[in-house]
């Protein structure tokens, strides 16, 4: 998408939501266009303790010069998937993750289970909204600031749903119910894995 100098100035002073409403384009198109013209995201200030705070920082990939919005719960981020997957540090971290649970029969059965595609769509909605609720309520959900990690990372914790995602899907519970702050808590990854061992597709 091409922008005139006047358009660029307007984009720099408006949120993504305002851009979407004015231009009627996808969020992916907005992101690509902002990156093309080096336009930083802005967040309008609001009131209340749930307001997400953050700042701009350099992409975690040392070979990248882009700025990325970071929050207290995610102090280091990559600006894109390309930067994530080409970063040596990230690839080294992945190689050290314990993936032995993926060799179990339970995992094999779960990934072949009928309705996995529909379940994954439901689960993706749950996880996206849960992350948003978590960031807005981090002082309540994770006051000790335990590090959130993948399974297999020593000392890592994960965001857990008390009412499990699979249970919500199987019982037709609206996904927003599972994302309520009362249903979210932090657990060491081993405990979270043990809770979900009957259906490893729940593991995040």
Buried (B, 14 or more C-beta within 10 A) or exposed (E): EEBEEEBBEBBBEBEBEBBBEEBEEEEEBBBEBBEEBEBEBBEEEEEEEBEBEBEEEBBBBEEBEBBBBBBBBBEEBBBBEEBBEBBEEBEEBEEEEBEEBEEEEEBEEBEEEEEEEEBEEBBEBBBEBBBEBBBBBBEBBBEEEBEBBBBBBEEBBBBBBEBBBBBBBEEEBEBEEBBBBEBBBBBBBBEBBEBBBEBBBBBB
